[in-house]
Amino acid sequence: MTIPVDLVIAGSTVRVLVDPYRNTAPEVPTLGPSAGEYPCYDAAAYAEMTDDEERNRRFRVALARLVAGRTVLDIGTGADLLWARESVRYGARQVFAMEAMQESFRRAGRWLAEPDAAERISLLRGVSTELDISPRAQVCVAEIIGSLAGAEGAAAVLTDARRRHLTADAVVVPHRCVTLAAPVAFRRLFADAPAAFAADSLGYLKTIFEWHGAPFDVRLRISHPARAALLGAGQVVEVLDLNGHLPLEQRRSVRLVIDRPGLVDGVLTWLRLWCLPDGEPLDALATTCNWASVYFPLFDTEQPVEAGDLLDLTVTSTLGEDGIHPDYHLDAVLHTANAGARSASHSSPYRGGGFRQHSVHRHLFP
Ligand SMILES: C[S@@+](CC[C@H](N)C(=O)[O-])C[C@H]1O[C@@H](n2cnc3c(N)ncnc32)[C@H](O)[C@@H]1O
């Protein structure tokens, strides 16, 4: 069952399709806006990350190896001052912790009452690209990684950090993140449930639209998508080597091979992350964790495909209007034995762009 719910954004009404019985819960496919790239972090979002043991144990292994006796920079420490406190626990000499959001910064300050925290941690309010520290840090922990790896601006933020905040030989955690993409049809990602926003995602949708001042075609974040909807293996469409070559903009072309009959109207993307070069990777599709997957629409209608058909996909990321968060653009050509070649494209800017441009967005915002 779905119901239309009206949100009032800057004096105008925006109608949203909601599944009132569906909230984000383990193992249930649920839809919300991709929110990590926007200033929408609330207590529930931080709790989901602080309780994410799959993620946290990988970060802890890296900090345990790297931080003892060193100066550490924690970019985007969040309301729980998490990696700054863990760095102290693993013997860091001095820690700078930066947090952009005022309320998160205020809540992070409460953790300074813990033993050793106030002596070793300097908590700074603001975005890392506008703050200064001295001395430079030898280790940087930056959990500003999105479900779409680069969406939170990690490339621009880390490029600035290397230039102004870090020593020449500084090590960054995580070490490497990639985004994979596979062919899917949107409605199939929800198995037998309706394709509608989860009731508990409405608050994030409202915050994002109010932040922008108007509705726009938000990126669609799907937790626990039905795996049967993926009609082929994932291929890497975005690479962030945080201790290597880290371009601010990138373009990657891949050929996705359809491996069984079904329907395709877009691609599902998800994160794979390594905290250390030799560490166990975290694959957000294979693991229950705080990261989800992001669906990008391409074709206006579902295209029938057979095993052996091909989807040629190019994903381009360019710096958005704030010079930090990327805009994404997808170009695709679907080659099918039955219907020949069909092309499609989709633009997903960080901010703005069109509203109700694609049939999936017209369905979700009726
Ligand atoms: C994904 S959360 C991670 C929170 C915490 N570090 C953790 O791992 O649980 C990202 C946090 O970084 C903050 N943030 C993002 N970019 C930032 C930047 N360039 N400088 C300072 N804070 C930033 C956000 O406000 C948010 O609190």
The ligand as an SDF file (V2000), in Angstrom:
LIG
                    3D

 27 29  0  0  0  0  0  0  0  0999 V2000
   29.6780   10.0500    7.3130 C   0  0  0  0  0  0  0  0  0  0  0  0
   29.6940   11.1070    8.7160 S   0  0  0  0  0  0  0  0  0  0  0  0
   30.9470   10.3260    9.6960 C   0  0  0  0  0  0  0  0  0  0  0  0
   30.8660   10.6100   11.1850 C   0  0  0  0  0  0  0  0  0  0  0  0
   31.9160    9.8900   12.0050 C   0  0  0  0  0  0  0  0  0  0  0  0
   33.2550   10.2930   11.6280 N   0  0  0  0  0  0  0  0  0  0  0  0
   31.8010    8.4040   11.8370 C   0  0  0  0  0  0  0  0  0  0  0  0
   32.6110    7.8290   11.0990 O   0  0  0  0  0  0  0  0  0  0  0  0
   30.8910    7.7960   12.4160 O   0  0  0  0  0  0  0  0  0  0  0  0
   30.4940   12.5160    8.0490 C   0  0  0  0  0  0  0  0  0  0  0  0
   30.5850   13.6950    8.9790 C   0  0  0  0  0  0  0  0  0  0  0  0
   31.5250   14.5810    8.4310 O   0  0  0  0  0  0  0  0  0  0  0  0
   31.0500   15.9170    8.4640 C   0  0  0  0  0  0  0  0  0  0  0  0
   31.7900   16.5470    7.3470 N   0  0  0  0  0  0  0  0  0  0  0  0
   31.6890   16.2340    6.0420 C   0  0  0  0  0  0  0  0  0  0  0  0
   32.6260   16.8850    5.3250 N   0  0  0  0  0  0  0  0  0  0  0  0
   33.3360   17.6310    6.2150 C   0  0  0  0  0  0  0  0  0  0  0  0
   34.4550   18.5210    6.0850 C   0  0  0  0  0  0  0  0  0  0  0  0
   35.0240   18.7530    4.8990 N   0  0  0  0  0  0  0  0  0  0  0  0
   34.9230   19.1220    7.2060 N   0  0  0  0  0  0  0  0  0  0  0  0
   34.3540   18.8870    8.4050 C   0  0  0  0  0  0  0  0  0  0  0  0
   33.3010   18.0440    8.5860 N   0  0  0  0  0  0  0  0  0  0  0  0
   32.8090   17.4220    7.5080 C   0  0  0  0  0  0  0  0  0  0  0  0
   29.5470   15.7820    8.3570 C   0  0  0  0  0  0  0  0  0  0  0  0
   28.8690   16.8960    8.9130 O   0  0  0  0  0  0  0  0  0  0  0  0
   29.3120   14.5100    9.1730 C   0  0  0  0  0  0  0  0  0  0  0  0
   29.1550   14.7920   10.5320 O   0  0  0  0  0  0  0  0  0  0  0  0
  1  2  1  0
  2  3  1  0
  2 10  1  0
  3  4  1  0
  4  5  1  0
  5  6  1  0
  5  7  1  0
  7  8  2  0
  7  9  1  0
 10 11  1  0
 11 12  1  0
 11 26  1  0
 12 13  1  0
 13 14  1  0
 13 24  1  0
 14 15  1  0
 14 23  1  0
 15 16  2  0
 16 17  1  0
 17 18  1  0
 17 23  2  0
 18 19  1  0
 18 20  2  0
 20 21  1  0
 21 22  2  0
 22 23  1  0
 24 25  1  0
 24 26  1  0
 26 27  1  0
M  CHG  2   2   1   9  -1
M  END
$$$$
